[in-house]
Amino acid sequence: MTPTTPATPATPATPATRTTPAAPYAAGSAPDTEAPGRSSSARRPRPGIWRGAVLALAGAYFLVPLLASFVFTVHVPGQGITFEAYTALLSADGFTESLLLSLGLAAATIALSLLLAVPALVAVRIGSPRLRPVVEVMCMLPLVVPPIALVTGITTVLRWGPEHLSRTPLYQTFIAVQNEKFPVVLVLAYTVLALPFVYRSLDAGLRAVDVPTLVEAARSCGASWPYVVLRVLLPNLRASLAGAAFLTLALVLGEFTIASLLGFQPFAVWIVSISGAQARMSVAVSILSLLITWLLLIALSRAGTTPSTTAAAPATTSRKES
């Protein structure tokens, strides 16, 4: 028998087999290849440059026509620089009345549209979620119906009412809604036109808030439904309410078709009426109306971004749970 030789133990790795770190590059020599991350980041343009270019183009797109219009109003050939177009606005016939009328119509339209939309959307959100598509279709219908068709229907109703209801109390109602000092019929028409924008703004706000939980917490603390809506839901919908008011104000101040065909003269109609006789003043009024609209929209946007106070009902609930 041949004796078996014992297995030799594995020899440990010698220091020569260990991987040594790469030697640094010699002075004055450069690596053959650069790191891919560094090369791509070095060649990639900075986002700030593109952002500044886009903002500069957008600013030029909006400001250059305004500057050209302003130069047209203050520069008269042969006379030089004059601000007569702006100084004559305060004494212009119908300027103050039309501006106040448009602001009053805008305030009434905002109040009426929110008064109709907020309770309806909250009720659908809490009690009947299946009715949401029906409410959405109804609120979006004004986008399908053109304003000229809407004003034709309003004119037909206003003519039909006094002829057939002259011996009823409703006759005075038809006369009152067409009062030139404050035409309520324009408020009703503008409310219909503003419904799509109000609905979209409020629906986005309600989707971002857990309405059933807030309502259940407030009701479990003994809060009434008006308290729940005014002190619990509305503070959480501040941004949505401001957005709805923002869009409605812009719509009312710039609407011309309905008011003109119905024979009323708010601010937009007054601007068009003086454009034929006094071109420089009409352009000056347009610039002034843009400034007024921007100031009002900035005020509404700041009101929407202001932090709201904590509602009392959720605070009471947290104290009870603790």
Secondary structure, DSSP 8 states (H G I E B T S, - for coil): --------------GGGS--------TT---SS--HHHHHHHHS--HHHHHHHHHHHHHHHHHHHHHHHHHHHHEETTTEE--HHHHTSTTSTTHHHHHHHHHHHHHHHHHHHHHHHHHHHHHHHHT-GGGHHHHHHHHHHHHHS-HHHHHHHHHHHHHHHHHHSTTSTHHHHHHHTT-SSS-HHHHHHHHHHHHHHHHHHHHHHHHTS-HHHHHHHHHHTT--HHHIIIIIIHHHTHHHHHHHHHHHHHHHHH--HHHHHHT---HHHHHHHHHTT-HHHHHHHHHHHHHHHHHHHHHHHHHHHS-----HHHHHHHHHH-
